[in-house]
């Protein structure tokens, strides 16, 4: 398996952004990308993911598709909806203590 650093990407999230893909991990961006693709493109993506020898070129193609389909923006919208839902659930807890405050801060 090839690995290369995606310039500066690891500084923000603590790891190289290609790592998950090259390791064969299914992530939210890949799921959203899959849902955005036409059936024939979905089949190509599945083949790429299922291949034990994912390459740097495969990653670059995925990265291009992620940008093309605005997947980062979709992820941010999804995460914001989870945040709103989590805060709603926390508000329903009648006790107030530092643990609840820690959860709210997360």
C-alpha positions in Angstrom: 0.0 0.0 0.0 1.4 3.4 -1.0 1.3 6.3 1.3 2.1 10.0 0.6 1.5 13.1 2.6 -1.4 15.3 1.5 0.3 18.7 1.9 -0.7 20.3 5.2 -3.8 18.2 5.7 -2.6 16.3 8.8 -2.0 19.5 10.7 -5.7 20.3 11.0 -7.0 16.8 11.9 -3.9 15.1 13.4 -3.4 12.6 10.6 -2.9 12.4 6.8 -6.3 12.6 5.1 -5.5 9.7 2.8 -4.8 7.3 5.7 -8.4 6.1 6.2 -8.9 5.5 2.5 -5.6 3.7 1.9 -6.3 1.6 5.0 -9.7 0.6 3.6 -11.9 2.3 6.2 -15.4 3.4 5.2 -15.9 7.0 6.4 -18.8 9.4 6.3 -17.4 11.3 3.3 -17.1 8.0 1.3 -20.7 7.1 2.2 -22.0 10.6 1.1 -19.9 10.4 -2.1 -21.4 7.0 -2.9 -24.9 8.3 -2.4 -24.1 11.2 -4.8 -22.8 9.1 -7.6 -24.6 7.5 -10.6 -24.9 3.7 -10.4 -21.9 3.0 -12.7 -19.7 5.4 -10.7 -21.0 3.7 -7.5 -19.8 0.4 -8.8 -16.3 1.8 -9.6 -16.1 3.3 -6.1 -17.1 0.0 -4.5 -14.5 -1.9 -6.6 -11.8 0.6 -5.5 -12.8 0.4 -1.8 -12.9 -3.4 -1.9 -9.5 -3.7 -3.5 -6.8 -4.6 -1.0 -4.3 -2.6 -3.0 -5.7 0.9 -3.0 -3.2 3.3 -4.6 -2.3 6.9 -4.3 -3.9 7.5 -7.7 -7.1 5.9 -6.4 -7.0 8.4 -3.5 -6.4 11.3 -5.8 -9.5 10.3 -7.9 -11.6 10.0 -4.7 -10.3 13.4 -3.5 -11.3 14.9 -6.9 -14.8 13.4 -6.6 -15.2 14.6 -3.0 -14.4 18.1 -4.2 -16.6 17.8 -7.3 -19.7 16.7 -5.3 -19.1 19.2 -2.4 -18.9 16.3 0.1 -17.0 18.4 2.7 -20.0 20.8 2.8 -22.4 17.8 3.1 -20.4 16.5 6.0 -20.5 19.8 7.7 -24.3 20.1 7.3 -24.7 16.5 8.6 -22.5 17.2 11.6 -24.3 20.4 12.4 -27.6 18.6 12.4 -26.1 16.0 14.8 -24.9 18.8 17.1 -28.4 20.4 17.1 -30.0 17.1 17.9 -27.5 16.3 20.7 -28.1 19.7 22.3 -31.8 19.1 22.1 -31.4 15.8 24.0 -29.2 17.4 26.6 -31.7 20.1 27.3 -34.2 17.4 28.2 -32.0 16.2 31.0 -33.3 18.0 34.1 -30.1 17.9 36.2 -27.4 20.4 35.9 -23.8 19.5 36.7 -20.3 19.7 35.2 -20.7 16.5 33.3 -23.7 17.7 31.4 -21.7 20.9 30.8 -18.8 18.9 29.4 -21.1 17.1 27.1 -22.6 20.4 25.9 -19.2 21.8 25.2 -18.2 18.8 23.1 
